[in-house]
Amino acid sequence: MAGAVELSVDGAPAKPDDLACLALVNYGAYTSFRVEGGGVRGLDLHLARLEAEAVELFGEPVGEPRLRALMRAAVTDRAACWLRVSLFSPEMSPRTPDWRGVPRVMIAVSPPPAPLGDGPRLQPQTYAREAAHLKHVATFGLIRARRAARAADFDDALFIDGDGRISEGSLWNIGFLRGEAVIWPQAPMLAGVAQALVQRGLAGVGLEGGAEPVRLADLGTFDAAFLCNSATPACAVAAIGDRIFPARPALIDRIRTAWASSPVQPI
């Protein structure tokens, strides 16, 4: 995270014991997003993600009213910022994996990050995140994949599962454009909030949306590719491996407009 970061746990400043737990026990999950004008695009989806993560990883939900109250307290009077809302428990460890209860909530507040730049070149890598449907805190594989891609003169990594299907990227979802349709790849992956917001707005910009298995051999059937995450509504992909995609700025602008059609939801 760029810039100063403020950390709170359950509404109070984070203590050394909290940070020690987070540093030493790599078990938890989170969501992250931009706050603008006291609200968040897709806040309902971020809250639903946190509640599902809490139940699956810890056995009990936090509760939406409490999550909202903690977010409001962290944001205070800021006009814009970036929140990372994390779930963890000091009771959970390799020796106590069966602990069950309401997780603690850590919120990191920082300046909003810049969107990813247009034109990344992606290196296909055979890799699948553990429990891919969760936005969990295990980032070793992601960082290692990005590092390997850059060492090979690419900008980022695109993951291919054991069955040869394209799934997701290191920090983002990928979509493909074929004519007037956006195609999302079908494979185990994290269902991104930005991806869902783009999908919600496609009809309003005259595009259709669908999903199908996509393999490297299929890339020639698409007109363009883009990636998206909460910091980047849509970013055109320049190449995947040796497959170069022509610039389609008008199409990418329509994707960004689709994302922007979702209103900011008050915290």
Secondary structure, 3 states (H helix, E strand, C coil): CCCCCEEEECCEECCHHHHHHHHHCCCCEEEEEEEECCEEECHHHHHHHHHHHHHHHHECCCCHHHHHHHHHHHHCCCCEEEEEEEEECCCCCCCCCCCCECCEEEEEEECCCCCCCCCCEEEEEECCCCCCCCCECCCHHHHHHHHHHHHCCCCEEEEECCCCEEEEECCCEEEEEECCEEEEECCCCCCCHHHHHHHHHCHHHCCEEEEECCEHHHHHHCCEEEEEECCEEEEECCEECCEECCCCHHHHHHHHHHHHCCCEEEC
